[in-house]
C-alpha cells in the first residue's frame, strides 16, 4: 500500500562532474516486499530492498535496506521497532479490526483531522496524541456511524 506522493527512484548519476558531463547514469532496482505499507511523501532511493510486512513512516527517506516485519521512520529511515505478536493481539482484541470485507464497514482511524484518501477510505491522524511506540487502533465503522463517532470523540482532546 502506498500513501500519496511516494517517490520510488531507480535512476541516479555519479557525483563526479566529468562522468556527469558524459551523461553517465546508473539504474538500480528497488525491491519492495509483500504487504508493505509506505507512508505519504516517503522517498525510496535506487538499490534499496524493503522486506515483507514492513511499515515505512510518512516522509521517510529510505537510503538503505529495511528488514521484514518492522516499523521504520525518519531521514535517513531507521528501524523504530519490530512488528510482533503483541501487535496482532492488540488489533484483534475487542474486534477492533474486522476481517470481513462484506460487512459494509470501512477502515477508520479515530482522529481529530478527518480526510478522505484516493480510495475513498476514511483516514485520520492522532495529531500528536500518540507516543512513538504506542500501537494505533484501526476501527471499523459504517459510513452512517461516522457522524455519531465524531460527536462522541469531539471533546477527547480536552
PyMOL commands that set and color helices and strands:
alter all, ss='L'
color gray80, all
select helices_A, chain A and resi 17-21+85-95+143-153
alter helices_A, ss='H'
color red, helices_A
select strands_A, chain A and resi 7-8+11-12+26-27+31-32+37-38+43-44+49-50+55-56+61-62+70-73+78-82+106-108+115-116+122-123+139-141
alter strands_A, ss='S'
color yellow, strands_A
deselect
rebuild
show_as cartoon
